[in-house]
Amino acid sequence: MQNRIQNETRLLDEFLVDLKKLDILRVKGTAVFMNGNATRTPIALLHNLEHNKVLHENILFVTVKTKNVPFIENKDRVLIEKMGNGFTRLKIYYGYMQNPDVPKVLGNLDNLGFKFVKNKATYFLGHETIVSGRRESGMSRWREKLFALLSRNARSATSFFKIPPGRVVEMGQHIEI
């Protein structure tokens, strides 16, 4: 399912090249776009541009990955890639015995080129609602409905990553299986 969602988006590098050709209003502040795949453009960014037609002056693309080790040391936790024009890609790593805390990690970074203030940043999250539909998925109908129910009852990304709830903007879409 996640692969299907990610394949419907563009490569981030290509998107940023095309974005330079557009006259997009940049507003003060920092936007954090969470994305499961660091090479793809976050769906929440695409929806934000389509509906709000603005970008923040500092944009962080954050991907959190769990490695197959119990713990990751703080010195090995983050890879930072400055992409120019106020865009930065971050890959944050945790071990399987650790609990992610994205605002804490971002607040401890000194080499972003600006001061990150966790209670001032806006976190944009994609929210997919799975619905059982007419589309042929290869699953029996009862399994589709069970999958959709379990998906709706899953823990939210906001609580899992310890993001301040009042700082979150969710951009959603319905995914028919």
N, C-alpha and C positions, 0 to 999 in steps of 0.2 A: 504494500500500500504506500509506504513512504517513498519507495523508488518511483512509483507512478506519479506522485505529487511532485517530487523533485525533477523528474524528467519533463514536466510541463513548464518549467522555468528556464531562463536563459543562463548561460555561463556568466558569472559575475564580471570577469575581466572584459568580455565583449559588451556587456551592459554599460559598464563605466565608460568605455570608449564612446559609445553612442550617446551617453548622457552629457558628455562635454559639448556636443553639438546643439543641445537644447538650452533655452534660456529659462532655467528653473530658479525661482526665488529661494534664497537661502535665509533661514531664520536663525536667531541666536539660540545657543544651547547644544545639548548633546543628545543624539538618538542612538539607542542600542537595538540593533536588529538581531534577534536570536535566530539561528538557522542550523539545522542538523547536518547540512552539507556545505562546507566552506567554499566550494567552487561554484555554487549556484547562487542566483539572485534570490534573496528572501521574498517569499510571496507577500509578506506584510509590507515590504518596501514598494513593491509594484502596486499594491492596493492603495497605499498612502499617496503615492504620486498621482495615481489615477483620480482619487477623490479629493485630496487636499491640495495638490499641485505645489507643494513646497518640500524642501529638504532642510534639515538642521545643518548648522555650520560644521559640526563635528559628528561624524557617523561611524559607529563601531559595528562591524559584522562579527558576531560572537558565535563560535561553535564550541560546544562542550563535548568532550569525548571521555569515556571511561576505558582505561587500559586494563589489560589482563594481569595486573599486579595489585597487591593490597593497598599500597600507598605510593603517592608521587610526592617528592620533596618540593617545597615552595620554589626553589631555584629552577626546577624543571617544569613548573606548572603552565607557563604561558609562552606561546610563540606569537610575536607581534610582527605584522607586515604592513608598513605604511604604503598606501596605494595612491597617494597624492590627492589634492583637491579636497582635503578634509576627511578622506575615507581611510579607515584602518581596519585590517582583518586580524582578529585574535582567535587563536585556538587555545582553549583551556583544557588541561588534562587532569583527571582524577584517577585514583586507584579505586577498585571495586569496594573497598572498605571505607571510603570517604564520602562525605555528603557535600555536594556542590553548593557553593555560596558565591554566585557571580558578582553581586555588588561589592563584596569584601575584596575579591581578587582585583576588580577594576579600580577600587579605591586605593589599593596599594601599589598601583603602577605609576612610576614616575616618568617613563619615557614615551608617553602618548603624544606629547607636544602641547598638552593643555592639562589643566587641573580637573580631574574627574571628581564630581560631587554626586554621590549615589542618590541623595534625596532631591537632586535637581534634574537628573537625566530622565528621559522618557524611554521606556522599554517597549518596543513594538514586537508583538508576538503573533504568529499565524495560528489560527484556531480552526481546525478542520472538524466538521461535524459529519460523521459517517452515517449514511442512510441506506437502507436496503431498497433497491429499486428494480427496474425492469432489465437493467443491463445484465448480460451473461457474465458471471464472475467465476464460474467453475465450482462454486460452493452451493450446497443445498440451501434452500430458502431459510430454514430455521437457523442454520449456522451464520448466515448473513445477519439475521436479526440479533442473534446472540453477540456477534462481533460488534455490531453497532451499539448495543446496550453496554457492553464492557468498555468500549471506547468512550462513551459519554460519562462513565463512572470512574475513569482513570484520574489519578492525581493531576492537578493543574501544574503547568510549567511554572507559574508564578510561585507556588509554594515549594515545588521541588528545587528550584534554583535560588530560593530565598529572595526573590525580587519584591520590593515594597509594593503592595497591591495598588496603592494610590498613584503609582508612577507608570502603570501598565496601560497600553492601548492594544486591544486585540483586534486583528483584522481577520474576519472569518470567511469560510466558504463551505458549501455542502459538497461532499464527495459521495457519489452514488456508486455502490458496489453491486 
